[in-house]
Amino acid sequence: MTDASEPSAGTPTPPRVPVIPERAGGDASRELYAAYDGYSRTLRTWLVAYGIGAPVLLMTNDALWRAIADSGDMTWIGALFLTGVALQVLLATVNKAAMWVLYYSEIRSEFEEGWLCSVAAWLSRQFWIDILVDLLSMCFFAGATYQVFRILTATV
């Protein structure tokens, strides 16, 4: 007895249909990459702006600054914000370096055979690294924000 989900030996399998077919007058991969690039830039900008802007806001408001300083958690909160920003800067640096190596290998074909190009190509295919660093940054920022919120609501 055959499983209904499996095609029988004599039944031809239908051709695979792409999830997003090419659009008339344009290449789908370019359009999708442009959308990805826009979201990526926006997210990185928001993360770095929040990671720097929130501490600046806290430091420039005397009442907030005093409450956080009196709590004894100032160093911990600062470390959480700075770690989130540092992760984003590190990720941008790694991505920048990998893209330069791949670019250089396009104009100097002999460079393509080196180990550095292999590492850069591997890194450029590891989307999970970007997602992981973004999620970690968000967790660090959320932890710092929660600590500030906890401190400020305890003093009310």
Residue frames relative to the residue before (quaternion, step in Angstrom):
aa qw qx qy qz dx dy dz
M 1.0000 0.0000 0.0000 0.0000 0.00 0.00 0.00
T 0.2685 -0.7785 0.5488 0.1438 3.57 -0.87 0.94
D 0.5291 -0.6058 0.4995 0.3217 3.50 -1.25 0.61
A 0.5239 -0.6644 0.4369 0.3055 3.59 -0.92 0.91
S 0.6564 0.5193 -0.3226 0.4420 3.60 1.12 -0.54
E 0.6617 0.4764 -0.3089 0.4897 3.59 1.21 -0.36
P 0.4304 -0.6775 0.5139 0.3028 3.61 -0.91 0.80
S 0.4834 -0.6472 0.4944 0.3209 3.56 -1.08 0.68
A 0.7094 -0.4887 0.3032 0.4075 3.55 -1.23 0.45
G 0.7391 0.4176 -0.2385 0.4716 3.60 0.99 -0.72
T 0.6085 0.5680 -0.3588 0.4224 3.59 1.20 -0.22
P 0.3604 -0.7332 0.5262 0.2360 3.60 -0.70 1.01
T 0.4135 -0.6896 0.5306 0.2684 3.56 -1.07 0.71
P 0.4845 -0.6689 0.4679 0.3147 3.58 -0.92 0.83
P 0.5698 -0.5881 0.4299 0.3804 3.60 -1.11 0.53
R 0.5310 -0.6228 0.4739 0.3248 3.55 -1.15 0.69
V 0.2249 -0.7602 0.5986 0.1148 3.53 -0.90 0.99
P 0.4557 -0.6870 0.4782 0.3027 3.63 -0.74 0.93
V 0.5904 -0.5842 0.4237 0.3614 3.55 -1.11 0.68
I 0.7802 0.0721 -0.0293 0.6207 3.57 0.93 -0.88
P 0.2550 -0.7902 0.5349 0.1562 3.60 -0.26 1.19
E 0.6172 -0.5207 0.4166 0.4176 3.55 -1.24 0.39
R 0.3710 -0.7268 0.5380 0.2114 3.52 -1.00 0.84
A 0.5888 -0.5694 0.4323 0.3771 3.54 -1.16 0.57
G 0.8343 0.1928 -0.1587 0.4916 3.55 -0.84 0.97
G 0.8120 0.1698 -0.1174 0.5459 3.64 1.11 0.22
D 0.4686 -0.6605 0.5162 0.2789 3.52 -1.24 0.48
A 0.4638 -0.7118 0.4554 0.2661 3.59 -0.64 1.12
S 0.6465 0.5336 -0.3463 0.4212 3.59 0.93 -0.77
R 0.6356 0.5187 -0.3348 0.4635 3.60 1.03 -0.69
E 0.6588 0.5052 -0.3033 0.4677 3.55 0.97 -0.89
L 0.6729 0.4893 -0.2966 0.4688 3.57 0.92 -0.86
Y 0.6480 0.5026 -0.3276 0.4693 3.58 0.98 -0.77
A 0.6250 0.5340 -0.3407 0.4563 3.59 0.99 -0.77
A 0.6446 0.5012 -0.3174 0.4821 3.59 1.00 -0.79
Y 0.6426 0.5173 -0.3142 0.4699 3.59 0.94 -0.90
D 0.6568 0.5226 -0.3081 0.4479 3.57 0.89 -0.97
G 0.6509 0.5190 -0.3103 0.4589 3.58 0.95 -0.84
Y 0.6786 0.4742 -0.2889 0.4808 3.57 0.88 -0.93
S 0.6379 0.5428 -0.3227 0.4409 3.57 0.98 -0.83
R 0.6731 0.4860 -0.2893 0.4765 3.57 0.89 -0.93
T 0.6526 0.5204 -0.3131 0.4531 3.57 0.94 -0.90
L 0.6732 0.4913 -0.3027 0.4624 3.58 0.87 -0.92
R 0.6636 0.4985 -0.3151 0.4603 3.60 0.85 -0.91
T 0.6376 0.5218 -0.3250 0.4643 3.59 1.00 -0.81
W 0.6681 0.4915 -0.3023 0.4696 3.59 0.90 -0.90
L 0.6666 0.5089 -0.3186 0.4418 3.59 0.87 -0.86
V 0.6895 0.4544 -0.2917 0.4827 3.58 0.84 -0.91
A 0.6387 0.5234 -0.3346 0.4541 3.60 0.95 -0.79
Y 0.6684 0.4829 -0.3052 0.4763 3.60 0.94 -0.81
G 0.6770 0.5152 -0.2920 0.4370 3.56 0.91 -0.92
I 0.7090 0.3861 -0.2500 0.5346 3.58 1.16 -0.50
G 0.6846 0.5277 -0.2841 0.4149 3.56 0.93 -0.94
A 0.6406 0.5360 -0.3388 0.4332 3.59 0.92 -0.80
P 0.6849 0.4542 -0.3154 0.4745 3.65 0.79 -0.83
V 0.6171 0.5338 -0.3540 0.4570 3.61 1.02 -0.71
L 0.6356 0.5211 -0.3230 0.4692 3.58 0.97 -0.84
L 0.6695 0.5003 -0.2969 0.4618 3.58 0.92 -0.89
M 0.6923 0.4922 -0.2740 0.4509 3.58 0.98 -0.84
T 0.7191 0.4468 -0.2559 0.4666 3.59 1.10 -0.59
N 0.6475 0.4445 -0.3278 0.5250 3.59 1.25 0.00
D 0.4164 -0.7581 0.4429 0.2361 3.58 -0.37 1.25
A 0.6675 0.5049 -0.3167 0.4463 3.59 0.90 -0.87
L 0.6603 0.4907 -0.3067 0.4787 3.59 0.94 -0.85
W 0.6548 0.5296 -0.3071 0.4432 3.55 0.90 -0.96
R 0.6679 0.5001 -0.2992 0.4628 3.58 0.90 -0.93
A 0.6543 0.5146 -0.3204 0.4522 3.61 0.92 -0.87
I 0.6788 0.4730 -0.2898 0.4812 3.59 0.94 -0.86
A 0.6433 0.5171 -0.3227 0.4634 3.59 0.95 -0.83
D 0.6771 0.4969 -0.2870 0.4607 3.60 0.96 -0.87
S 0.6206 0.5688 -0.3448 0.4152 3.59 1.13 -0.54
G 0.4141 -0.7094 0.4718 0.3203 3.58 1.12 -0.58
D 0.6201 0.5667 -0.3274 0.4326 3.59 1.31 0.01
M 0.3449 0.7812 -0.4749 0.2126 3.59 1.25 0.08
T 0.6688 0.4995 -0.3088 0.4559 3.60 0.86 -0.91
W 0.6534 0.5210 -0.3026 0.4583 3.57 0.95 -0.91
I 0.6680 0.4909 -0.2977 0.4735 3.59 0.90 -0.93
G 0.6531 0.5104 -0.3106 0.4652 3.59 0.93 -0.85
A 0.6500 0.5182 -0.3153 0.4578 3.57 0.98 -0.84
L 0.6369 0.5235 -0.3339 0.4569 3.60 0.99 -0.76
F 0.6693 0.4847 -0.3015 0.4755 3.59 0.88 -0.91
L 0.6928 0.4813 -0.2910 0.4514 3.60 0.81 -0.95
T 0.6294 0.5290 -0.3425 0.4546 3.60 1.02 -0.69
G 0.6404 0.5242 -0.3243 0.4581 3.59 0.98 -0.81
V 0.6653 0.4809 -0.2949 0.4890 3.57 0.97 -0.86
A 0.6488 0.5244 -0.3238 0.4464 3.60 0.92 -0.89
L 0.6259 0.5298 -0.3433 0.4580 3.60 0.99 -0.73
Q 0.6636 0.5026 -0.3058 0.4621 3.59 0.95 -0.84
V 0.6572 0.4937 -0.3095 0.4780 3.58 0.97 -0.83
L 0.6379 0.5202 -0.3224 0.4674 3.59 0.98 -0.80
L 0.6538 0.5058 -0.3130 0.4677 3.59 0.93 -0.85
A 0.6523 0.5049 -0.3164 0.4685 3.59 0.93 -0.85
T 0.6475 0.5197 -0.3153 0.4596 3.59 1.03 -0.78
V 0.6543 0.4997 -0.3112 0.4747 3.59 0.93 -0.87
N 0.6707 0.4897 -0.3039 0.4668 3.60 0.89 -0.90
K 0.6329 0.5295 -0.3293 0.4590 3.59 0.98 -0.81
A 0.6734 0.4971 -0.2966 0.4598 3.59 0.86 -0.95
A 0.6542 0.5108 -0.3168 0.4591 3.59 0.91 -0.89
M 0.6779 0.4864 -0.3011 0.4619 3.60 0.91 -0.86
W 0.6234 0.5201 -0.3558 0.4629 3.60 1.03 -0.65
V 0.6437 0.5154 -0.3279 0.4611 3.59 0.91 -0.88
L 0.6734 0.4797 -0.3052 0.4726 3.61 0.90 -0.85
Y 0.6165 0.5294 -0.3378 0.4750 3.59 1.03 -0.75
Y 0.6836 0.4952 -0.2928 0.4490 3.59 0.81 -1.01
S 0.6522 0.5121 -0.3216 0.4572 3.58 1.03 -0.72
E 0.5974 0.5521 -0.3601 0.4568 3.59 1.22 -0.40
I 0.7469 0.3742 -0.2320 0.4983 3.60 1.00 -0.69
R 0.7443 0.2304 -0.1639 0.6050 3.61 1.25 -0.32
S 0.2683 -0.8312 0.4648 0.1450 3.56 0.16 1.31
E 0.6128 0.5584 -0.3637 0.4247 3.62 1.06 -0.61
F 0.5973 0.5730 -0.3476 0.4406 3.59 1.20 -0.50
E 0.5678 0.6425 -0.3565 0.3710 3.56 1.22 -0.60
E 0.6649 0.5324 -0.2990 0.4302 3.59 1.11 -0.59
G 0.5783 0.6346 -0.3647 0.3604 3.61 1.19 -0.32
W 0.6487 -0.5340 0.3880 0.3788 3.52 -1.29 0.40
L 0.6030 0.5761 -0.3582 0.4197 3.57 1.08 -0.68
C 0.6489 0.5049 -0.3064 0.4796 3.57 1.02 -0.80
S 0.6292 0.5276 -0.3328 0.4636 3.59 1.03 -0.74
V 0.6559 0.4982 -0.3061 0.4774 3.58 0.96 -0.86
A 0.6582 0.5093 -0.3090 0.4604 3.59 0.92 -0.89
A 0.6490 0.5055 -0.3196 0.4702 3.59 0.96 -0.83
W 0.6400 0.5155 -0.3257 0.4676 3.59 0.98 -0.83
L 0.6638 0.5096 -0.3066 0.4535 3.59 0.87 -0.95
S 0.6634 0.5240 -0.3135 0.4324 3.58 0.95 -0.85
R 0.6854 0.4620 -0.2833 0.4864 3.60 1.22 -0.40
Q 0.6203 0.5708 -0.3337 0.4219 3.61 1.24 -0.19
F 0.1301 -0.8341 0.5349 0.0343 3.56 0.37 1.28
W 0.5832 0.6118 -0.3613 0.3938 3.57 1.10 -0.68
I 0.5882 0.5697 -0.3808 0.4294 3.61 1.08 -0.59
D 0.6567 0.5069 -0.3073 0.4661 3.60 0.90 -0.90
I 0.6672 0.4963 -0.3022 0.4661 3.58 0.87 -0.95
L 0.6574 0.5187 -0.3119 0.4490 3.59 0.91 -0.91
V 0.6758 0.4794 -0.2989 0.4734 3.60 0.87 -0.91
D 0.6344 0.5178 -0.3357 0.4655 3.62 0.97 -0.76
L 0.6796 0.4828 -0.2933 0.4681 3.59 0.88 -0.90
L 0.6341 0.5163 -0.3325 0.4698 3.60 1.01 -0.75
S 0.6356 0.5193 -0.3303 0.4661 3.59 0.95 -0.84
M 0.6535 0.5102 -0.3123 0.4637 3.57 0.93 -0.89
C 0.6435 0.5157 -0.3198 0.4666 3.60 1.01 -0.78
F 0.6450 0.5039 -0.3242 0.4743 3.61 0.95 -0.81
F 0.6719 0.4879 -0.2975 0.4711 3.59 0.92 -0.89
A 0.6405 0.5172 -0.3221 0.4675 3.57 1.00 -0.80
G 0.6446 0.5210 -0.3193 0.4595 3.59 0.99 -0.81
A 0.6645 0.4888 -0.3007 0.4786 3.58 0.93 -0.88
T 0.6585 0.5083 -0.3077 0.4619 3.58 0.92 -0.89
Y 0.6409 0.5183 -0.3232 0.4649 3.58 0.97 -0.81
Q 0.6387 0.5215 -0.3285 0.4607 3.60 0.96 -0.84
V 0.6516 0.4983 -0.3164 0.4764 3.59 0.92 -0.88
F 0.6544 0.5126 -0.3106 0.4611 3.58 0.89 -0.91
R 0.6463 0.5226 -0.3105 0.4613 3.59 0.95 -0.89
I 0.6602 0.5053 -0.3020 0.4665 3.58 0.95 -0.89
L 0.7128 0.4681 -0.2691 0.4477 3.57 0.83 -0.99
T 0.6771 0.4663 -0.3073 0.4792 3.60 1.02 -0.63
A 0.6064 0.5491 -0.3555 0.4520 3.60 1.17 -0.42
T 0.6969 0.4720 -0.2711 0.4669 3.58 1.14 -0.60
V 0.5614 0.6080 -0.3897 0.4041 3.60 1.26 -0.16
